[in-house]
Amino acid sequence: MIGDLCFYLGAPEPAWLGRTEVPLFVSYGRLRRLKVTLPRSPRNGSWALDSRAFSELKEFGEWTITPERYVTDVYRYDTEIGNLAWAAPQDLMCEPEMLERTGLSIPEHQRRTVDNYLRLRDLWAATDSPADSPFMLALQGDPDDPSPDSYHRCWDLYEDAGVDVMNVEVVGLGSVCRRQRSVPIGTLVTSLQARDRENELPLHGFGVKTLGLRRYGHLLGSADSQAWSKHARDNNIKHPNCVMGHQVCNYCLTYALAWRERLMGQLEDAQCAS
């Protein structure tokens, strides 16, 4: 935790869920492939589920996993693994390459994102779980629009459907990878936060870069990243404390935890200096 920011470490292996109490971000695609007993999260552990939305659209141009299947699996993970903080919805990102894959417009991506959230919420209510729906709400918008207007239009769609966005536990900030490279994302975050005048909107930043966290991490409730893996791979890093047989620690928990600790220190230093 940096201030009020909860940082989820991107985990390439579901087995990590049983090996650390550090907040983890785990892919639904990898969990689905497990043919063995699911790992059990430690008593003080916490994790969030990535719905693999980007991979679904990139590979197939549409969702091939039904909401019913997804809810069934999330219910199992919540029950058997435990400590599930939230699960990402089956949303549709709005980057140009995603629009090209689906053949749909940004407004249609937004509409389907809202419809999916409502569907997941209703399906969860039909289970016997005593817990509230774990599915986060995702705001999608045009990553090439320098203004935040398209994200506010997505917000309006939720409100029109009867969803009080300002009282949702986690609000995901979608389609920001491209925006991080071009239009300053801080403007978007500030604009969305300003709309919630009474509370601090619990925004989650997907794959936010380190520089972005330094600049506007204090405005986010949480963020995730698996940049440690790319860093180890690109630099052929073998952590000195790693006892595994691999030559590069791009799938290594030892290196991932060390990277996270170093990042947390950097963010604390940046926060103190601001």
C-alpha positions as CSV (number, residue, x, y, z in Angstrom):
1,M,0.0,0.0,0.0
2,I,1.3,3.5,-0.9
3,G,-1.0,5.9,0.8
4,D,-4.4,4.5,-0.1
5,L,-3.2,2.8,-3.2
6,C,-3.4,-1.0,-3.3
7,F,-0.9,-2.4,-5.9
8,Y,-1.7,-5.8,-7.4
9,L,1.4,-7.7,-8.7
10,G,0.6,-9.4,-12.0
11,A,1.1,-13.1,-11.5
12,P,1.7,-15.5,-14.4
13,E,1.1,-18.6,-12.3
14,P,-2.0,-19.2,-10.3
15,A,0.1,-21.3,-7.8
16,W,1.4,-18.0,-6.5
17,L,-1.9,-17.5,-4.8
18,G,-0.9,-20.0,-2.2
19,R,2.7,-18.7,-1.8
20,T,2.4,-15.0,-0.9
21,E,0.2,-12.6,0.9
22,V,1.1,-9.8,-1.5
23,P,-1.9,-8.6,-3.5
24,L,-1.9,-10.5,-6.8
25,F,-3.6,-10.0,-10.2
26,V,-4.3,-13.4,-11.8
27,S,-5.6,-14.2,-15.3
28,Y,-8.8,-16.1,-15.7
29,G,-7.4,-17.8,-18.7
30,R,-4.7,-19.4,-16.6
31,L,-7.0,-20.4,-13.8
32,R,-9.4,-22.1,-16.3
33,R,-6.6,-24.3,-17.5
34,L,-5.8,-25.7,-14.1
35,K,-6.7,-29.4,-13.9
36,V,-5.7,-29.8,-10.3
37,T,-7.0,-28.5,-7.0
38,L,-7.0,-24.8,-6.9
39,P,-4.5,-23.1,-4.6
40,R,-5.8,-21.6,-1.3
41,S,-5.0,-18.0,-0.6
42,P,-3.3,-17.3,2.7
43,R,-5.4,-15.9,5.6
44,N,-4.1,-12.4,5.0
45,G,-3.8,-12.7,1.2
46,S,-5.8,-10.7,-1.4
47,W,-6.1,-11.0,-5.1
48,A,-8.1,-9.8,-8.1
49,L,-9.2,-11.6,-11.3
50,D,-8.3,-10.4,-14.8
51,S,-11.1,-11.5,-17.1
52,R,-8.6,-11.8,-20.1
53,A,-10.8,-9.3,-22.0
54,F,-7.9,-8.0,-24.1
55,S,-7.0,-11.6,-25.2
56,E,-10.5,-12.5,-26.0
57,L,-11.0,-9.6,-28.4
58,K,-7.6,-9.8,-29.9
59,E,-7.8,-13.5,-30.6
60,F,-11.5,-13.9,-31.5
61,G,-12.9,-10.5,-32.1
62,E,-15.7,-11.3,-29.6
63,W,-16.4,-12.9,-26.3
64,T,-16.4,-16.7,-26.5
65,I,-16.9,-17.2,-22.8
66,T,-20.6,-16.8,-21.8
67,P,-21.4,-14.7,-18.7
68,E,-23.0,-17.8,-17.2
69,R,-19.7,-19.7,-17.5
70,Y,-17.7,-16.8,-16.2
71,V,-20.0,-16.4,-13.1
72,T,-19.9,-20.1,-12.4
73,D,-16.1,-20.1,-12.5
74,V,-15.7,-16.9,-10.4
75,Y,-18.1,-18.4,-7.8
76,R,-15.8,-21.4,-7.6
77,Y,-12.7,-19.3,-7.3
78,D,-14.3,-17.2,-4.6
79,T,-15.3,-20.3,-2.6
80,E,-12.2,-22.5,-3.1
81,I,-9.3,-20.0,-3.3
82,G,-10.8,-17.4,-1.0
83,N,-9.9,-13.7,-0.5
84,L,-11.1,-12.6,-3.9
85,A,-11.2,-8.8,-3.7
86,W,-12.9,-8.3,-7.1
87,A,-13.2,-9.7,-10.6
88,A,-12.9,-7.7,-13.8
89,P,-16.0,-7.8,-16.1
90,Q,-16.2,-9.0,-19.6
91,D,-15.9,-5.6,-21.0
92,L,-14.9,-4.4,-24.5
93,M,-11.9,-2.1,-24.8
94,C,-12.0,0.9,-27.2
95,E,-8.5,1.0,-28.7
96,P,-8.5,1.2,-32.5
97,E,-7.1,-2.4,-32.9
98,M,-10.0,-3.7,-30.7
99,L,-12.6,-1.8,-32.8
100,E,-11.0,-3.3,-35.9
101,R,-11.2,-6.8,-34.5
102,T,-14.9,-6.5,-33.5
103,G,-16.1,-4.3,-36.3
104,L,-18.1,-2.3,-33.8
105,S,-18.1,1.4,-32.8
106,I,-17.0,2.9,-29.5
107,P,-20.6,3.6,-28.4
108,E,-21.4,-0.1,-29.1
109,H,-18.4,-1.3,-27.1
110,Q,-19.6,1.0,-24.2
111,R,-23.1,-0.3,-24.4
112,R,-22.1,-3.9,-24.4
113,T,-19.7,-3.2,-21.5
114,V,-22.6,-1.8,-19.4
115,D,-24.9,-4.6,-20.4
116,N,-22.4,-7.2,-19.4
117,Y,-21.9,-5.6,-16.0
118,L,-25.6,-5.7,-15.4
119,R,-25.8,-9.3,-16.6
120,L,-22.9,-10.5,-14.3
121,R,-24.5,-8.7,-11.3
122,D,-27.8,-10.4,-11.9
123,L,-26.3,-13.9,-12.4
124,W,-24.3,-13.5,-9.2
125,A,-27.5,-12.6,-7.3
126,A,-29.0,-15.9,-8.5
127,T,-26.2,-17.9,-6.9
128,D,-26.3,-19.0,-3.2
129,S,-23.3,-16.8,-2.4
130,P,-23.9,-14.6,0.7
131,A,-21.4,-12.1,-0.7
132,D,-22.2,-9.1,-2.8
133,S,-21.3,-9.3,-6.5
134,P,-17.5,-9.2,-6.9
135,F,-17.6,-7.8,-10.4
136,M,-16.0,-4.4,-10.8
137,L,-17.5,-1.8,-13.1
138,A,-15.4,-0.7,-16.1
139,L,-15.5,2.7,-17.7
140,Q,-14.5,2.6,-21.4
141,G,-13.8,5.5,-23.7
142,D,-11.9,6.8,-26.7
143,P,-8.2,6.6,-25.9
144,D,-7.4,9.1,-28.7
145,D,-9.8,11.8,-27.5
146,P,-7.8,14.4,-25.5
147,S,-10.9,15.2,-23.5
148,P,-12.5,12.8,-20.9
149,D,-15.9,13.2,-22.5
150,S,-16.3,9.7,-23.9
151,Y,-15.6,8.2,-20.4
152,H,-18.3,10.4,-18.9
153,R,-20.7,9.2,-21.6
154,C,-20.0,5.7,-20.5
155,W,-20.6,6.7,-16.9
156,D,-24.0,8.2,-18.0
157,L,-24.9,4.8,-19.6
158,Y,-24.5,3.1,-16.2
159,E,-26.5,5.8,-14.5
160,D,-29.3,5.5,-17.1
161,A,-29.4,1.8,-16.3
162,G,-29.9,2.5,-12.6
163,V,-26.3,2.0,-11.5
164,D,-24.9,4.4,-8.9
165,V,-21.3,4.6,-10.1
166,M,-20.2,6.6,-7.1
167,N,-21.2,3.8,-4.7
168,V,-19.6,0.9,-6.6
169,E,-16.6,-0.7,-4.7
170,V,-14.2,-0.7,-7.7
171,V,-14.3,1.2,-10.9
172,G,-11.9,0.1,-13.6
173,L,-10.4,2.6,-16.0
174,G,-10.4,0.9,-19.4
175,S,-8.6,1.5,-22.6
176,V,-5.8,3.5,-21.0
177,C,-2.7,1.6,-22.4
178,R,-2.7,3.7,-25.6
179,R,-3.7,6.8,-23.6
180,Q,-0.6,6.4,-21.4
181,R,1.5,6.8,-24.6
182,S,-0.2,9.8,-25.9
183,V,-2.8,11.9,-24.0
184,P,-2.0,12.5,-20.4
185,I,-4.1,10.1,-18.3
186,G,-3.9,12.4,-15.2
187,T,-6.5,14.7,-16.8
188,L,-8.9,11.8,-17.2
189,V,-8.4,10.6,-13.7
190,T,-8.8,14.1,-12.2
191,S,-12.0,14.7,-14.2
192,L,-13.6,11.4,-13.1
193,Q,-12.7,12.0,-9.5
194,A,-14.1,15.5,-9.7
195,R,-17.5,14.0,-10.6
196,D,-17.7,12.2,-7.3
197,R,-17.7,15.2,-5.0
198,E,-18.6,13.4,-1.7
199,N,-16.4,10.4,-1.9
200,E,-13.1,9.4,-3.5
201,L,-14.0,7.4,-6.6
202,P,-12.3,3.9,-6.2
203,L,-10.6,3.9,-9.6
204,H,-8.4,0.9,-10.6
205,G,-5.7,1.5,-13.2
206,F,-5.0,-1.5,-15.5
207,G,-1.4,-1.9,-16.3
208,V,-0.4,1.6,-15.2
209,K,3.2,2.4,-15.9
210,T,5.6,3.4,-13.1
211,L,5.8,7.0,-14.3
212,G,2.1,7.2,-14.3
213,L,1.9,5.8,-10.8
214,R,4.3,8.5,-9.6
215,R,2.3,11.2,-11.2
216,Y,-1.3,10.3,-10.3
217,G,-1.2,7.1,-8.2
218,H,-2.5,9.1,-5.3
219,L,-5.7,9.6,-7.2
220,L,-6.2,5.8,-7.7
221,G,-7.6,3.3,-5.3
222,S,-5.6,0.4,-6.9
223,A,-3.5,-0.5,-9.9
224,D,-1.8,-3.6,-11.3
225,S,1.2,-4.4,-13.4
226,Q,3.2,-7.3,-14.7
227,A,6.0,-5.1,-16.0
228,W,8.5,-6.9,-13.8
229,S,8.3,-9.9,-16.2
230,K,9.2,-7.9,-19.3
231,H,12.0,-6.1,-17.4
232,A,13.6,-9.4,-16.3
233,R,13.2,-10.8,-19.8
234,D,14.5,-7.8,-21.7
235,N,17.5,-7.4,-19.4
236,N,18.2,-11.2,-18.9
237,I,18.0,-10.8,-15.1
238,K,18.6,-13.7,-12.8
239,H,17.9,-12.6,-9.2
240,P,20.8,-13.4,-6.8
241,N,18.4,-15.0,-4.3
242,C,16.6,-17.1,-6.8
243,V,17.3,-20.9,-6.3
244,M,15.3,-22.1,-9.3
245,G,17.0,-23.6,-12.3
246,H,15.9,-21.0,-14.9
247,Q,18.4,-18.6,-16.4
248,V,16.1,-15.6,-16.5
249,C,13.5,-14.6,-13.8
250,N,10.7,-13.5,-16.1
251,Y,8.3,-16.1,-14.4
252,C,9.9,-16.0,-11.0
253,L,8.2,-15.1,-7.8
254,T,11.5,-14.2,-6.0
255,Y,12.3,-11.6,-8.6
256,A,8.6,-10.4,-8.9
257,L,8.5,-9.7,-5.1
258,A,11.8,-7.9,-5.2
259,W,10.7,-5.8,-8.1
260,R,7.5,-4.9,-6.3
261,E,9.3,-4.0,-3.1
262,R,11.6,-1.7,-5.1
263,L,8.7,-0.1,-6.9
264,M,6.9,0.5,-3.7
265,G,10.0,2.3,-2.3
266,Q,10.2,4.5,-5.4
267,L,6.6,5.5,-5.1
268,E,7.0,6.3,-1.4
269,D,10.0,8.5,-2.2
270,A,8.0,10.2,-5.0
271,Q,5.1,10.8,-2.7
272,C,7.3,12.2,0.1
273,A,8.9,14.5,-2.4
274,S,5.6,15.9,-3.8
